[in-house]
Amino acid sequence: MTKRKKYSKEFKLDAIALVVDQNYSQAEAARNLGVNPNMLGRWIVNVR
């Protein structure tokens, strides 16, 4: 069993900023950061 990776609040906010402020697509930002696009989407929904 693999251990779940934890991301800092700062990392999440930076990832969200790529999509919201810098007009990256959710998939593109997730791919560049090495995270699952669905997880990035949940971060965005939880912040708004």
OpenMM code with the backbone's topology and positions (N, CA, C; nanometers):
from openmm import Vec3, app, unit

residues = "MET THR LYS ARG LYS LYS TYR SER LYS GLU PHE LYS LEU ASP ALA ILE ALA LEU VAL VAL ASP GLN ASN TYR SER GLN ALA GLU ALA ALA ARG ASN LEU GLY VAL ASN PRO ASN MET LEU GLY ARG TRP ILE VAL ASN VAL ARG".split()
positions = [
    Vec3(0.0847, -0.1184, 0.0000),
    Vec3(0.0000, 0.0000, 0.0000),
    Vec3(0.0891, 0.1246, 0.0000),
    Vec3(0.0549, 0.2192, -0.0876),
    Vec3(0.1341, 0.3413, -0.0947),
    Vec3(0.0787, 0.4459, 0.0007),
    Vec3(0.1675, 0.5319, 0.0454),
    Vec3(0.1273, 0.6376, 0.1374),
    Vec3(0.0708, 0.7561, 0.0578),
    Vec3(-0.0350, 0.8136, 0.1077),
    Vec3(-0.0984, 0.9275, 0.0404),
    Vec3(-0.0073, 1.0492, 0.0501),
    Vec3(0.0122, 1.1161, -0.0623),
    Vec3(0.0958, 1.2353, -0.0653),
    Vec3(0.0164, 1.3550, -0.0155),
    Vec3(0.0803, 1.4361, 0.0664),
    Vec3(0.0149, 1.5570, 0.1181),
    Vec3(0.0755, 1.6783, 0.0500),
    Vec3(-0.0101, 1.7723, 0.0177),
    Vec3(0.0334, 1.8950, -0.0472),
    Vec3(0.0090, 2.0116, 0.0480),
    Vec3(0.1038, 2.1048, 0.0510),
    Vec3(0.0899, 2.2205, 0.1387),
    Vec3(-0.0198, 2.3125, 0.0862),
    Vec3(-0.0710, 2.3935, 0.1745),
    Vec3(-0.1736, 2.4895, 0.1354),
    Vec3(-0.1186, 2.5860, 0.0300),
    Vec3(0.0074, 2.6246, 0.0457),
    Vec3(0.0695, 2.7153, -0.0498),
    Vec3(0.0772, 2.6518, -0.1892),
    Vec3(0.1128, 2.5231, -0.1963),
    Vec3(0.1190, 2.4532, -0.3246),
    Vec3(-0.0182, 2.4508, -0.3898),
    Vec3(-0.1211, 2.4209, -0.3104),
    Vec3(-0.2575, 2.4147, -0.3638),
    Vec3(-0.3013, 2.5508, -0.4167),
    Vec3(-0.2728, 2.6560, -0.3410),
    Vec3(-0.3123, 2.7902, -0.3843),
    Vec3(-0.2387, 2.8324, -0.5109),
    Vec3(-0.1117, 2.7945, -0.5221),
    Vec3(-0.0362, 2.8245, -0.6441),
    Vec3(-0.0937, 2.7483, -0.7634),
    Vec3(-0.1327, 2.6231, -0.7402),
    Vec3(-0.1915, 2.5416, -0.8468),
    Vec3(-0.3247, 2.6013, -0.8925),
    Vec3(-0.4054, 2.6441, -0.7979),
    Vec3(-0.5341, 2.7058, -0.8294),
    Vec3(-0.5126, 2.8357, -0.9072),
    Vec3(-0.4121, 2.9125, -0.8686),
    Vec3(-0.3831, 3.0392, -0.9356),
    Vec3(-0.3468, 3.0178, -1.0830),
    Vec3(-0.2799, 2.9072, -1.1137),
    Vec3(-0.2480, 2.8787, -1.2540),
    Vec3(-0.3748, 2.8702, -1.3375),
    Vec3(-0.4764, 2.8064, -1.2835),
    Vec3(-0.6008, 2.7864, -1.3584),
    Vec3(-0.6855, 2.9140, -1.3580),
    Vec3(-0.7025, 2.9728, -1.2415),
    Vec3(-0.7954, 3.0855, -1.2270),
    Vec3(-0.7355, 3.2161, -1.2795),
    Vec3(-0.6118, 3.2451, -1.2428),
    Vec3(-0.5526, 3.3743, -1.2767),
    Vec3(-0.4738, 3.3736, -1.4070),
    Vec3(-0.4086, 3.2613, -1.4374),
    Vec3(-0.3195, 3.2590, -1.5530),
    Vec3(-0.3775, 3.1834, -1.6728),
    Vec3(-0.5033, 3.1449, -1.6613),
    Vec3(-0.5784, 3.0845, -1.7730),
    Vec3(-0.5188, 2.9553, -1.8284),
    Vec3(-0.4523, 2.8778, -1.7427),
    Vec3(-0.4128, 2.7433, -1.7821),
    Vec3(-0.5373, 2.6558, -1.7784),
    Vec3(-0.5416, 2.5533, -1.8629),
    Vec3(-0.6510, 2.4578, -1.8492),
    Vec3(-0.6222, 2.3737, -1.7249),
    Vec3(-0.7263, 2.3187, -1.6688),
    Vec3(-0.7107, 2.2356, -1.5491),
    Vec3(-0.6183, 2.1173, -1.5791),
    Vec3(-0.6365, 2.0551, -1.6952),
    Vec3(-0.5544, 1.9400, -1.7334),
    Vec3(-0.4082, 1.9794, -1.7528),
    Vec3(-0.3855, 2.0936, -1.8160),
    Vec3(-0.2490, 2.1387, -1.8410),
    Vec3(-0.1767, 2.1717, -1.7106),
    Vec3(-0.2435, 2.2424, -1.6217),
    Vec3(-0.1825, 2.2767, -1.4930),
    Vec3(-0.1516, 2.1501, -1.4126),
    Vec3(-0.2455, 2.0569, -1.4100),
    Vec3(-0.2251, 1.9324, -1.3359),
    Vec3(-0.1077, 1.8542, -1.3929),
    Vec3(-0.0996, 1.8468, -1.5246),
    Vec3(0.0098, 1.7733, -1.5897),
    Vec3(0.1444, 1.8373, -1.5557),
    Vec3(0.1516, 1.9700, -1.5603),
    Vec3(0.2773, 2.0406, -1.5300),
    Vec3(0.3194, 2.0227, -1.3848),
    Vec3(0.2226, 2.0114, -1.2954),
    Vec3(0.2524, 1.9992, -1.1528),
    Vec3(0.2638, 1.8541, -1.1058),
    Vec3(0.2225, 1.7613, -1.1891),
    Vec3(0.2308, 1.6206, -1.1521),
    Vec3(0.1225, 1.5761, -1.0554),
    Vec3(0.0049, 1.6386, -1.0668),
    Vec3(-0.1086, 1.5991, -0.9815),
    Vec3(-0.2238, 1.5535, -1.0709),
    Vec3(-0.3179, 1.4840, -1.0114),
    Vec3(-0.4344, 1.4360, -1.0838),
    Vec3(-0.5272, 1.5544, -1.1152),
    Vec3(-0.5752, 1.5652, -1.2382),
    Vec3(-0.6643, 1.6765, -1.2737),
    Vec3(-0.7917, 1.6818, -1.1891),
    Vec3(-0.8446, 1.5653, -1.1513),
    Vec3(-0.9653, 1.5638, -1.0675),
    Vec3(-0.9370, 1.6217, -0.9295),
    Vec3(-0.8179, 1.5940, -0.8770),
    Vec3(-0.7818, 1.6469, -0.7459),
    Vec3(-0.7677, 1.7989, -0.7533),
    Vec3(-0.7056, 1.8472, -0.8593),
    Vec3(-0.6926, 1.9917, -0.8779),
    Vec3(-0.8307, 2.0556, -0.8871),
    Vec3(-0.9223, 1.9910, -0.9548),
    Vec3(-1.0593, 2.0414, -0.9639),
    Vec3(-1.1266, 2.0511, -0.8273),
    Vec3(-1.1018, 1.9528, -0.7423),
    Vec3(-1.1601, 1.9569, -0.6074),
    Vec3(-1.1017, 2.0725, -0.5271),
    Vec3(-0.9724, 2.0979, -0.5443),
    Vec3(-0.9097, 2.2111, -0.4749),
    Vec3(-0.9759, 2.3410, -0.5171),
    Vec3(-1.0006, 2.3555, -0.6471),
    Vec3(-1.0608, 2.4785, -0.6992),
    Vec3(-1.2010, 2.4964, -0.6436),
    Vec3(-1.2806, 2.3911, -0.6433),
    Vec3(-1.4180, 2.3985, -0.5941),
    Vec3(-1.4208, 2.4330, -0.4452),
    Vec3(-1.3280, 2.3766, -0.3684),
    Vec3(-1.3263, 2.3993, -0.2239),
    Vec3(-1.2826, 2.5399, -0.1865),
    Vec3(-1.2091, 2.6059, -0.2727),
    Vec3(-1.1623, 2.7417, -0.2426),
    Vec3(-1.2686, 2.8450, -0.2743),
    Vec3(-1.3467, 2.8194, -0.3783),
    Vec3(-1.4474, 2.9180, -0.4200),
    Vec3(-1.5651, 2.9211, -0.3292),
] * unit.nanometer
topology = app.Topology()
chain = topology.addChain("A")
for resn in residues:
    res = topology.addResidue(resn, chain)
    for name in ("N", "CA", "C"):
        topology.addAtom(name, app.Element.getBySymbol(name[0]), res)
